[in-house]
Amino acid sequence: MKKRSTEWLAAVLGARPLAGLAALLFCLLSASTEARGAFGFNSVVDRAKKLAAESFRAPPSVPDFLTSLSYDEYRGIRFDVKQSLWRERGNFQVQFIHPGLYYNYAVGINIVEGNEARKVDFSPSLFAYGRNKIVNKIPADLGFAGFRIAFPLYRKNEFNHVIVFAGASYFRAVSKGEVFGLSARGLAIDTGLPSGEEFPFFKEFWLERPAPSAREMKLHALLDSPSLTGAYSFTIQPGERTIVHVRARLFFRKPVKELGIAPLTSMFFFGEEKPRPPRDWRPEVHDSDGLLMHSGTGEWLWRPLGNPEKLRISYFEFDNPRGFGLLQRDRNFRNYEDLETRHELRPNAWIVPSGAWGRGTVKLVEIPSPNETNDNMVAYWLPRGLPPEGQPLDLAYRIYFDSSDPTDSAVGRVTATRIGGGDKEDWKRIVVDFEGGKIKTLPDSAPVKAVIALGQNGQLVQQNVARNAVTGGWRLAFQVKPEKGKLLEMRAYIQSGKDILTETWSYQLES
């Protein structure tokens, strides 16, 4: 890390001196290691810096006969697991993904062994094409769309997919006992803006071969887009909770309006807050049901997700956030009843900054969707400022993929949000259930009250909080009179005396 980059981090992101010093020492150590000839993060940094000085060139598309395949036809193309990379020994194997359908361009993939990096050559013989009569049309130099990394999550000689890199800058991971659900991304640019979103993409990867007994694997990626380039390093630790350590350095070609850091993308079709679509038999359909945020002051904030009628964008300002993420809090199979999708087993993704991120905003974009095939939920961090022209931006954070809730065990959590009609035609009734933490030990007679705050587009007309004898938690029920045609921001939490017992529930009501 260059000195000027460290100074910018301290000035703009408010980095603590010790955190900045640790980051600087880490980078100097990495540079010293790579100076001895090993390929690593700084090797990709050099490529990203050089690429940023050149004009952007879109990647060439794969042949039309591949992108026009149907979903079932594309699923018929299978990688031959007997040819998995590093299959002969070790805890990690790599299996490659064939271009086609949604994956309309190829990426470069390299192996790093010792001090050298070498390209992985594509061959149709790595795949079985099923009933597809296209094998003779496949170009010999087609390339790969991405890759899956496998690791023995359950039994020593059984390799399970733990993370997938494929499509733009998307990657998704699971831990033990989960099925794939939401995705992370390298970056989000201008998401939800009228000007349209720009999708950066990983154009090349370098996979470091781990030692046979290794419990983690490292890889690097080169990101490209019309506005910027980036060098990324990922250290993957699979297990009971799969942790992905992310480090990146970005080089700007031109200014961007909104730079979304550590973006997460998920699906929300419908939940308990509204009646289900008339033709759907399942109680709920979603991969995530809420956005959880942890402020620098220690407040926990929960925003239930929803499938809005119109594009809905929410901003939450923080100073040095401790974490944020999209969670699947409802883990009860009977609330989904889908034996194929198993939504109750979808992972959470929890972002933890490395060092201080300073002032900025968590942005949530909720996009209307007529079905469950679209990832219509996006959440990410927007820094208050970006580096001066000509200077790079350094990022570091961790992503925890697992089923646990990161909320402090003493804090009561929101477990359900339901919206219905009120006592009058123009009123709305909101019912919020809180469970866990200190509230489960309170007697029914405890002096519990709700603190409710509304935005300017509505009026609180009634409220009540009472013990939920079924769950052991407490239920907050209140009614509001919203202004017609406007969004009403609402917040609420439960306290007893001066003791705040729960996280803060936050919701944006459509009227």
Backbone hydrogen bonds, N-H to C=O, Kabsch-Sander energy under -0.5 kcal/mol:
donor,donor_aa,acceptor,acceptor_aa,energy
5,S,2,K,-0.5
6,T,2,K,-1.7
7,E,3,K,-2.3
8,W,4,R,-2.1
9,L,5,S,-2.3
10,A,6,T,-2.2
11,A,7,E,-2.1
12,V,8,W,-3.1
13,L,8,W,-0.6
13,L,9,L,-1.3
15,A,9,L,-1.2
20,G,16,R,-2.8
21,L,17,P,-2.6
22,A,18,L,-2.6
23,A,19,A,-2.4
24,L,20,G,-2.2
25,L,21,L,-2.7
26,F,22,A,-2.4
27,C,23,A,-2.2
28,L,24,L,-2.5
29,L,25,L,-2.4
30,S,26,F,-2.3
31,A,27,C,-2.7
32,S,28,L,-2.3
33,T,29,L,-2.3
34,E,30,S,-2.6
35,A,31,A,-1.8
36,R,32,S,-0.6
36,R,33,T,-1.1
37,G,34,E,-2.0
38,A,33,T,-0.8
43,S,40,G,-0.9
44,V,40,G,-1.2
44,V,41,F,-0.6
45,V,41,F,-2.2
46,D,42,N,-2.0
47,R,43,S,-1.3
48,A,44,V,-2.8
49,K,45,V,-2.6
50,K,46,D,-2.0
51,L,47,R,-2.6
52,A,48,A,-2.1
53,A,49,K,-0.9
53,A,50,K,-0.7
54,E,51,L,-1.5
62,V,104,N,-2.0
66,L,63,P,-1.6
67,T,63,P,-1.3
68,S,64,D,-1.8
69,L,66,L,-1.2
74,Y,70,S,-2.7
75,R,71,Y,-2.2
76,G,72,D,-0.9
76,G,73,E,-0.6
77,I,74,Y,-1.9
78,R,76,G,-0.7
78,R,128,A,-3.1
80,D,126,L,-2.9
81,V,79,F,-0.9
83,Q,80,D,-2.4
84,S,81,V,-1.6
85,L,94,V,-2.7
87,R,84,S,-1.4
89,R,86,W,-0.9
91,N,212,P,-0.6
93,Q,150,A,-1.9
94,V,85,L,-1.4
95,Q,148,R,-2.7
97,I,146,G,-2.3
100,G,103,Y,-2.7
101,L,66,L,-2.2
103,Y,100,G,-2.5
104,N,102,Y,-1.2
106,A,60,P,-0.5
107,V,144,F,-3.2
108,G,203,K,-2.4
110,N,205,F,-1.7
111,I,118,R,-3.1
112,V,207,L,-3.1
113,E,111,I,-0.6
113,E,116,E,-2.2
116,E,113,E,-1.9
118,R,111,I,-2.5
120,V,109,I,-3.1
121,D,119,K,-0.6
126,L,123,S,-1.9
127,F,124,P,-1.9
128,A,78,R,-3.3
132,N,129,Y,-2.1
134,I,132,N,-0.7
137,K,134,I,-2.1
138,I,134,I,-0.7
138,I,135,V,-0.9
142,L,139,P,-1.5
144,F,107,V,-0.9
145,A,97,I,-3.0
146,G,97,I,-0.8
147,F,165,F,-2.1
148,R,95,Q,-3.3
149,I,163,I,-2.7
150,A,93,Q,-3.1
151,F,160,N,-2.6
153,L,151,F,-1.7
158,E,155,R,-1.7
159,F,157,N,-0.6
160,N,151,F,-2.3
160,N,158,E,-0.5
162,V,149,I,-2.9
163,I,149,I,-1.2
164,V,172,R,-2.4
165,F,147,F,-2.5
166,A,164,V,-0.5
166,A,170,Y,-1.2
167,G,145,A,-0.8
170,Y,167,G,-2.8
171,F,184,A,-2.4
172,R,164,V,-1.8
174,V,162,V,-2.0
176,K,239,G,-2.2
178,E,175,S,-1.6
179,V,345,L,-1.7
181,G,182,L,-0.6
183,S,265,T,-2.9
184,A,171,F,-3.5
185,R,263,P,-1.9
186,G,169,S,-1.3
188,A,260,G,-1.9
189,I,198,E,-1.0
190,D,258,E,-2.0
193,L,190,D,-1.4
196,G,193,L,-1.8
198,E,189,I,-2.2
201,F,224,D,-2.5
202,F,168,A,-2.0
203,K,201,F,-0.6
203,K,222,L,-2.7
204,E,222,L,-1.0
205,F,108,G,-2.7
206,W,220,H,-2.4
207,L,110,N,-2.9
208,E,206,W,-0.6
208,E,218,K,-2.0
209,R,112,V,-2.6
214,A,211,A,-2.0
217,M,236,I,-2.0
219,L,234,F,-2.4
220,H,206,W,-2.5
221,A,232,Y,-2.1
222,L,204,E,-2.5
223,L,221,A,-0.6
223,L,230,G,-3.2
224,D,201,F,-2.5
225,S,228,L,-1.0
229,T,251,F,-2.8
230,G,223,L,-2.0
231,A,249,R,-2.5
232,Y,221,A,-2.7
233,S,247,R,-2.7
234,F,219,L,-3.2
235,T,245,H,-2.1
236,I,217,M,-3.4
236,I,234,F,-0.5
237,Q,243,I,-2.9
242,T,401,F,-2.2
243,I,237,Q,-2.3
243,I,241,R,-0.6
244,V,399,I,-2.4
245,H,235,T,-2.8
245,H,243,I,-0.5
246,V,244,V,-0.5
246,V,397,Y,-3.2
247,R,233,S,-2.1
248,A,395,L,-2.3
249,R,231,A,-2.0
250,L,393,L,-2.8
251,F,229,T,-2.7
253,R,227,S,-3.4
254,K,227,S,-1.8
260,G,188,A,-4.1
260,G,258,E,-0.7
261,I,259,L,-0.7
261,I,381,W,-3.2
262,A,186,G,-0.5
264,L,379,A,-2.7
265,T,183,S,-3.1
266,S,377,M,-2.5
269,F,285,V,-2.0
270,F,285,V,-1.9
274,K,271,G,-0.7
280,D,277,P,-1.7
285,V,270,F,-2.8
287,D,267,M,-2.8
288,S,267,M,-1.2
289,D,327,L,-2.8
290,G,327,L,-1.4
291,L,303,R,-2.7
292,L,290,G,-0.6
292,L,325,G,-2.7
293,M,301,L,-2.4
294,H,323,G,-2.8
295,S,299,E,-2.7
298,G,295,S,-1.3
301,L,293,M,-2.9
302,W,504,T,-3.2
303,R,291,L,-2.7
305,L,289,D,-1.8
312,R,366,E,-2.5
314,S,364,L,-2.5
316,F,362,V,-2.0
318,F,360,G,-2.5
320,N,318,F,-0.5
320,N,358,G,-3.3
322,R,294,H,-2.4
323,G,294,H,-1.3
324,F,351,I,-1.5
325,G,292,L,-2.2
326,L,349,A,-1.0
327,L,290,G,-2.7
327,L,325,G,-0.5
329,R,327,L,-0.7
331,R,329,R,-0.8
333,F,331,R,-0.6
335,N,332,N,-1.8
336,Y,333,F,-2.4
337,E,333,F,-3.3
339,L,337,E,-0.6
342,R,338,D,-1.6
345,L,342,R,-2.0
346,R,343,H,-1.4
348,N,402,D,-3.2
349,A,326,L,-2.1
350,W,400,Y,-1.9
351,I,324,F,-3.4
351,I,349,A,-0.5
352,V,398,R,-2.6
354,S,396,A,-2.2
355,G,353,P,-0.7
360,G,318,F,-2.2
361,T,382,L,-2.4
362,V,316,F,-2.8
363,K,361,T,-0.6
363,K,380,Y,-2.7
364,L,314,S,-2.7
365,V,378,V,-3.2
366,E,312,R,-3.1
366,E,364,L,-0.5
367,I,365,V,-0.6
367,I,376,N,-2.8
376,N,374,N,-1.3
377,M,266,S,-2.7
378,V,365,V,-2.2
379,A,264,L,-2.2
380,Y,363,K,-1.7
381,W,261,I,-2.7
382,L,361,T,-3.6
384,R,359,R,-2.2
391,Q,388,P,-2.1
393,L,250,L,-1.7
395,L,248,A,-2.8
397,Y,246,V,-2.1
398,R,352,V,-2.4
399,I,244,V,-2.3
400,Y,350,W,-2.5
401,F,242,T,-3.1
401,F,399,I,-0.7
402,D,348,N,-0.9
402,D,400,Y,-0.7
411,V,408,D,-1.9
412,G,501,L,-2.8
413,R,435,E,-3.3
415,T,433,D,-2.7
416,A,433,D,-1.0
418,R,431,V,-2.5
419,I,273,E,-1.6
420,G,429,R,-2.5
422,G,424,K,-0.6
422,G,427,W,-1.7
427,W,424,K,-1.9
428,K,480,V,-2.6
429,R,420,G,-3.0
430,I,478,F,-3.1
431,V,418,R,-2.6
432,V,476,L,-3.2
433,D,416,A,-2.2
434,F,474,W,-2.8
435,E,413,R,-2.6
438,K,410,A,-1.8
439,I,436,G,-0.8
440,K,437,G,-1.0
441,T,438,K,-1.6
442,L,439,I,-0.9
446,A,443,P,-1.9
448,V,446,A,-2.4
449,K,495,Q,-2.6
451,V,493,Y,-3.0
452,I,450,A,-0.6
453,A,491,R,-2.9
455,G,489,E,-2.5
458,G,455,G,-0.7
459,Q,481,K,-1.2
461,V,479,Q,-2.5
462,Q,479,Q,-1.3
464,N,477,A,-2.0
466,A,475,R,-2.2
468,N,473,G,-3.1
469,A,467,R,-0.9
472,G,468,N,-2.5
474,W,434,F,-1.9
475,R,466,A,-3.3
476,L,432,V,-3.0
477,A,464,N,-3.1
477,A,475,R,-0.5
478,F,430,I,-2.4
479,Q,462,Q,-2.6
480,V,428,K,-2.4
481,K,459,Q,-2.9
483,E,457,N,-2.7
486,K,483,E,-1.7
488,L,509,L,-2.2
489,E,487,L,-0.6
490,M,507,Y,-2.6
491,R,453,A,-2.4
492,A,505,W,-2.1
493,Y,451,V,-1.6
495,Q,449,K,-2.7
496,S,499,D,-2.5
497,G,447,P,-0.7
499,D,496,S,-2.0
500,I,498,K,-0.7
501,L,494,I,-2.4
501,L,499,D,-0.6
502,T,494,I,-1.1
503,E,412,G,-2.5
504,T,300,W,-3.2
505,W,492,A,-3.3
505,W,503,E,-0.6
506,S,302,W,-2.6
507,Y,490,M,-2.3
509,L,488,L,-2.9
509,L,507,Y,-0.6
